[in-house]
């Protein structure tokens, strides 16, 4: 739908748009647009995800324990577990139940997908310092 006007886009859609009086160079890869009035995007502090290890040659972690164990030390191929993740770079994600396209991910390593997951819980950072639109500021 290149160069077509759309009435609506949904989370996860890749779109291009122009903003009046804002230079193209202001926007960088990875920037996120959101509904600043009702549900503004916020940087994730941590997330808890259900992860399935699919294709890893070894194991992920420090040791082995059956899945029944409350806090297993690692996961290996075929294991499923809930993992709390902390991003090393700024990132915006959502729970799968709320916004499915922003709530699923794949882990790639060694040029292959080694795990997939869905995000169950999101802890968001305080957006102090983030740019807020005039309309969102008025709502507060």
C-alpha positions in Angstrom: 0.0 0.0 0.0 2.8 2.3 -0.9 1.7 6.0 -1.4 -1.9 5.2 -0.4 -3.9 6.9 2.3 -5.2 4.6 5.0 -7.9 5.4 7.5 -6.5 3.1 10.1 -3.3 1.2 11.0 -3.0 -1.4 13.7 -0.2 -2.2 16.1 2.6 -4.0 14.2 1.8 -2.4 10.9 4.8 -0.8 9.2 3.7 2.6 7.8 5.3 5.8 6.5 3.9 9.2 7.3 4.7 12.8 7.2 4.5 15.2 10.1 4.1 18.9 9.3 7.0 21.1 10.3 9.2 18.2 11.3 12.3 17.2 9.3 12.6 13.6 8.2 16.1 13.4 9.8 14.4 13.8 13.3 13.0 10.3 13.0 15.3 7.3 13.4 15.0 3.6 12.9 13.1 2.0 15.8 11.0 5.1 16.8 7.5 4.2 17.8 4.3 6.0 17.1 1.3 5.5 19.4 -1.9 6.9 20.7 -0.5 9.6 23.0 -3.9 10.4 24.5 -5.3 7.0 25.5 -2.3 4.6 25.5 1.1 6.1 24.9 4.0 3.9 24.1 6.6 3.7 26.9 10.0 2.2 27.1 10.0 -1.3 28.7 11.9 -1.8 31.9 11.4 -5.5 31.9 9.0 -8.1 30.7 8.0 -11.6 31.6 7.5 -13.9 28.6 6.6 -17.5 27.9 9.6 -18.7 25.9 9.9 -21.9 23.9 13.5 -23.1 23.1 13.4 -24.5 19.6 16.7 -24.9 18.0 19.7 -24.3 20.3 22.7 -26.6 20.1 23.3 -26.6 23.8 21.4 -25.1 26.7 20.5 -21.6 27.8 21.5 -21.1 31.4 23.8 -22.5 34.1 22.5 -26.0 34.7 19.6 -28.5 34.2 16.4 -29.1 36.1 13.1 -30.6 35.1 10.4 -28.1 34.0 8.4 -28.8 37.2 11.1 -27.1 39.2 10.1 -23.6 40.4 13.2 -21.8 39.3 15.2 -23.9 36.8 18.7 -22.9 36.2 18.5 -23.1 32.4 16.3 -24.1 29.4 17.2 -26.4 26.5 15.6 -27.5 23.3 11.9 -28.3 23.7 11.7 -26.6 27.1 9.0 -24.0 27.8 9.4 -21.5 30.6 8.5 -18.1 31.9 11.4 -15.8 31.7 11.9 -12.3 33.0 13.8 -10.3 30.5 15.6 -6.9 30.8 16.4 -5.2 27.5 20.0 -3.9 27.1 18.7 -1.2 24.7 15.6 1.0 24.7 12.6 -0.9 23.4 8.8 -0.8 23.3 6.8 -4.0 23.7 3.3 -4.8 24.8 1.6 -7.9 26.2 0.4 -10.4 23.6 -3.1 -10.3 24.9 -3.4 -6.5 24.4 -1.4 -6.0 21.2 -0.5 -9.3 19.6 2.0 -7.9 17.0 3.9 -6.1 19.7 3.7 -9.0 22.1 5.6 -11.8 20.3 9.2 -12.2 19.4 11.9 -14.5 18.1 15.4 -14.9 19.4 18.0 -15.3 16.7 21.5 -16.5 17.3 24.1 -18.2 15.0 22.0 -17.1 12.0 19.0 -19.1 13.1 15.9 -18.8 15.2 16.7 -20.4 18.6 13.6 -19.5 20.6 10.2 -17.8 20.2 8.0 -16.2 22.9 4.9 -14.3 23.8 5.0 -11.4 26.3 2.7 -11.9 29.3 3.7 -9.0 31.6 5.3 -5.7 30.8 7.0 -3.4 33.3 7.3 0.1 31.8 9.8 2.8 32.6 8.7 6.2 33.8 8.4 8.3 30.6 10.0 11.4 32.2 12.2 12.9 29.5 10.1 11.4 26.7 8.5 13.8 24.3 4.8 14.4 24.9 2.4 15.9 22.4 0.4 19.0 23.2 -2.9 17.0 23.2 -1.5 14.4 25.6 -0.3 17.2 27.9 -3.7 18.8 27.9 -5.4 15.6 28.9 -3.3 15.4 32.1 
